Amino acid sequence: MNLTDYQELAARTRNPKMTHTEHLTNGGLGVAGEAGEVANKVKKIVHHRHFNEIGALWEELGDVLWYLADLCTTLGVSLDTVAQGNIAKLKRRYPDGFSAERSINRDDGPASLNEVANEHVVYHQPREGLTIAATTNDLGYSALWDDTIVFKPYTPISYKGDA
């Protein structure tokens, strides 16, 4: 299964009664909550020697993936696009593979959202009350402020909106 197929199948279980903002907060808080469950499973496996928790860890990783897919769907971006953008960022950050030196002295992009906002931005309003903007910079960052979602897609996307 590829990430696009997963995202489409996962979207079938989204709550169609939620607003865009509710999907955004549910997805963000869901990722945080499930990441905490992953951390707890790792703690149990490593420090408590609960090796029978490995299967449960896989399930929690799947839950994290579901919430990531949900966030991507909410933002109108594919998991594939996010994955490609992450790899592009890692290649820029670590062109020869990981090094402690580059990790310590890395440039993570803009110091503030204003720097992203000052880039050329194309706004799109797929429905009333929701504005999506795509920047033309090559930072690959996503940002949210003043109920405006700004993202830099690495590949063309389409927004399907709330069901």
Secondary structure, DSSP 8 states (H G I E B T S, - for coil): --HHHHHHHHHTTS-TTS-HHHHHHHHHHHHHHHHHHHHHHHHHHHHS--GGGHHHHHHHHHHHHHHHHHHHHHHT--HHHHHHHHHHHHHHH-TTS--HHHHHT---S-SSHHHHHTS-EEEEEEETTEEEEEE-SSS---EEETTEEEE--SS--------
